[in-house]
Amino acid sequence: MRFVPVKTTEQQDLQSLHRARERVACARTTLINHMRGLLGEYGVILPQGAWRFLKQAQDAIAAADLSDLARGLFGDLFDELQLSTSGSTSWIKDSLAFAGRTKLVGACRSCRASVR
């Protein structure tokens, strides 16, 4: 049996931040893929990649020949995507940036902190 040392509170905090960030990113990707699939059924083809999708989706939805129901649905989904992209990740990004500036924990590629 291999025994590992108990993580410090700071290490656990950073791990929690990364897991929360990963969850938000997965939820965003799921929503984008869902919208791309539904829009594809209407003949609206959008590129892969979150920033490309966000850049082109709103204009593509406005220009597409959609029913009022579909236009409302995609409008709501796009609003949900914008909220999840801006609001929920800002505190995670700020916290990871803070962890990177301080010597809390380390060997973290995304925040560039050094593990002890």
Backbone hydrogen bonds, N-H to C=O, Kabsch-Sander energy under -0.5 kcal/mol:
donor,donor_aa,acceptor,acceptor_aa,energy
3,F,1,M,-0.5
12,Q,8,T,-2.2
13,D,9,T,-2.4
14,L,10,E,-2.4
15,Q,11,Q,-2.2
16,S,12,Q,-2.3
17,L,13,D,-2.3
18,H,14,L,-2.4
19,R,15,Q,-2.2
20,A,16,S,-2.4
21,R,17,L,-2.6
22,E,18,H,-2.4
23,R,19,R,-2.2
24,V,20,A,-2.2
25,A,21,R,-2.4
26,C,22,E,-2.4
27,A,23,R,-2.3
28,R,24,V,-2.3
29,T,25,A,-2.4
30,T,26,C,-2.4
31,L,27,A,-2.2
32,I,28,R,-2.5
33,N,29,T,-2.6
34,H,30,T,-2.2
35,M,31,L,-2.5
36,R,32,I,-2.9
37,G,33,N,-2.3
38,L,34,H,-2.3
39,L,35,M,-3.0
40,G,36,R,-2.0
41,E,37,G,-1.2
42,Y,38,L,-0.6
42,Y,39,L,-1.0
43,G,40,G,-1.1
44,V,39,L,-2.6
45,I,43,G,-0.8
46,L,44,V,-0.6
53,F,49,G,-2.6
54,L,50,A,-2.8
55,K,51,W,-1.8
56,Q,52,R,-1.8
57,A,53,F,-2.9
58,Q,54,L,-0.5
60,A,56,Q,-2.2
61,I,57,A,-2.7
62,A,58,Q,-2.0
63,A,59,D,-2.1
64,A,60,A,-1.3
66,L,64,A,-1.4
71,R,67,S,-2.8
72,G,68,D,-2.3
73,L,69,L,-2.4
74,F,70,A,-2.9
75,G,71,R,-2.0
76,D,72,G,-2.4
77,L,73,L,-2.5
78,F,74,F,-2.4
79,D,75,G,-2.3
80,E,76,D,-2.4
81,L,77,L,-2.2
82,Q,78,F,-2.5
83,L,79,D,-2.3
84,S,80,E,-2.4
85,T,81,L,-2.0
86,S,82,Q,-2.2
87,G,83,L,-1.8
88,S,83,L,-1.0
90,S,86,S,-0.7
91,W,87,G,-0.7
93,K,89,T,-2.9
94,D,90,S,-2.5
95,S,91,W,-2.1
96,L,92,I,-2.7
97,A,93,K,-2.4
98,F,94,D,-2.2
99,A,95,S,-2.3
100,G,96,L,-2.0
101,R,97,A,-1.6
102,T,98,F,-1.8
104,L,99,A,-0.7
107,A,113,A,-1.0
108,C,113,A,-1.5
109,R,107,A,-0.7
112,R,108,C,-1.8
115,V,113,A,-0.5
